[in-house]
Amino acid sequence: MPVTLATPAASQSQTETNRPSPPSSGGEPATSGHQVRQRKATAAPPVSDILSPGPSAPATSGPLSKLYHTARLGIYRYEVTTGIYMLEPWEKSILNTILIIGLFFSGYTAYTYFPTYARHFASKVTEYTTI
């Protein structure tokens, strides 16, 4: 079923309809004062455009430019994957600060307590395997 756009003569907005107007006595679809035009079918964008990894590569290809592009691409992927791309900049700052503090405390705890736990676990494993 073709999609048509009906444009009223006195109105500035266009409305979209999915069904054609009922036929008039002449066999043609009744327009009742509206101009009906068919929407042209447009081709879908290529899959490579849909699956492109975010911002396009820079025109220059120096090592600093590539590093900058890689960092921007990583930030873009992080924001899109976690869904924070839709937040305001100040909200992103607060959320990222909380995340960094949480990662810092997790790393500190692992660095402080993991060696003791690993030694205790290793001694228990050797104790249970030697019996």
N, C-alpha and C positions, 0 to 999 in steps of 0.2 A: 504494500500500500504506500503510495508516494506521500511524502510530507510536503505540505504546502504552507506558504505564509500568506495570510490574509491581511491586506493593508486597507483599513477604512479611509475613506476620502477625507473626513474631517478630523481624524485622530492622528497623533504623531507616533503612537506606539504600534508595534507590530505584534500580532498574536499568532501563535503557532497552533495549527490544528493537525490532527492525525487522520481525520476522515474528510472525504470530499463533501462539498455541498450537495444537497439533494438535487437531482436533475430537474430542470424546468421543462416546460412543454415542448421546447425546441430540441430536446435531446442533449443540449449542452449543460454543464453544471451551472446552477444558478449562482450568480455572484452577489446579488442583492445590493448593488452599489459598491461592492468591494472589488478591488483589483486582486486577482489571484495569480500568483506566479509560482512556478515550480522551483524548489531548491535544487541547485546543482549538486550532483554527487561529487564529493571531494575524496581523493584518495587518502588513505590512512598514512601517517608518517612512517618512514622506514623504521624497522625494528632497531637498527643501530642508533637512531635518534632517541627512541624510547628508553633504551638500556644504557645510554651514555652516562658515565660516572660523574655527573655533576658539572661544575664549571669547566669550560673548555680550556685547553692548554694555551699558554701564552705564545705570542708570536716569536719572541726571542727564546733561545734555547741554551742560555748559559747555565752553569751549575747552580748559582744562587736563584735564578729564575725557576729552575726545576725543583729546587728545594722548597721555594715559596709555594709553587703550584701543588706539590705533594702535601705540604702542611695545610693549605686551604682545602684540598680535596679530602683530607682526613677529618678536618673540622666539619665540612659539609656532610660527610657520611655519618659522623657522630651525631650531628644535629637531626638529620633526617631519620636515622635509625631509632634514636631515643624519643623523637617527637618534640624536641625543644625548639625546633626551627620556628614554631608558631608563637613562641613567647616573646615578650618585649625584652629589650637588651638588659634592663635592670633585673628582670626575673631570671634571665639566663645567668647573670652574674651571681645571684643568690644561690640558684640551684647548683651551678658549677662549684661555688665555694663550699657548699655543704658536701658535695661529692668528693672534692679534693681533701677536705678535712677528714671525712670518713675513710678514704684510702690511706691517708697518712697514719691515722690511728690503727688501722688494720695492719699496715706494714710495721709500725713500731711494736705492736703486740706480737706479731709473728717473729720479729727480730729478737725481742726480749725473751719470750717464753718458749719458742719452738726448740731451741737447742736443748734446754732442760727437758722438755717433753720427749724429744728424740732420743736423748741418752737414757731416760727412764724406760721408754718403749723398747729400745735396743737391749737393755739389760733384762727386761721381762721376756723378750723373745729368746735370748740366749738361755735364760733360766728355764723356760718351758721346753726348749728343744734339747737340752742336755739331759733331761731326766729320762 
